[in-house]
Amino acid sequence: MSIVLVGGHDRMHSEYTEICAKRGHRVKVYTQMPTRFEKVIGTPDGIVLFTSTVSHQMIHTAVKEAKRKKIPVFRCHTSSGASLEGILCKLES
C-alpha cells in the first residue's frame, strides 16, 4: 500500500519511513511544501495529515487533490510515531 504523509517533524522523517516499511507500506513524507505539491502527491492508497505541524496551504492542496482523485484522507493532530501506527491500523482495516 502506498501512503503520502503530509506534515510531521523533519527529524522524524526516517522514523515515519521505518514504521511504514515495517508494516509493508511505501511512503512519501513531505514535512515542507515542495514546488508543484499537487503533482508530486501522485495517486497513493491514502493520505495522512499531521495537522499540527503543517501549513494551511499544504493541507488545502492535499485535501483538494484527495477529493479530485478519491483518495481517503486520515487526519491526526499529533505527529508521533504511535499516532502514525494507529492511523496505519485504521487504513489497513
PERAQUI-V83035 format. One line per field, one symbol per residue. phi: phi as a letter, one per 20 degrees, with the letter a starting at -180 (. if undefined). psi: psi as a letter, one per 40 degrees, with the letter a starting at -180 (. if undefined). burial: I if it has 16 or more other ideal C-beta (glycine too) atoms within 10 Angstrom, else O. Layout:
phi = ???
psi = ???
burial = ???
This chain:
phi = .dcdddondgfegffffffffgendecddcecfeflgfeffmcffadddeffccfffffgffffffffdldfdddbfeceffffffffffffe
psi = hiihhhaaideeddddddddddefiiihhhdihihfdddedagieihhhgdefiidddddddddddddefhihhihdifidddddddddddd.
burial = OOIIIIIIOOOIOOOIIOIIOOIOIOIIIIIOOOOOIOOOIOOIOIIIIIOOIIOOOIIOIIIOIIOOOOIOIIOIOOIOOOOIOOIIOOIOO
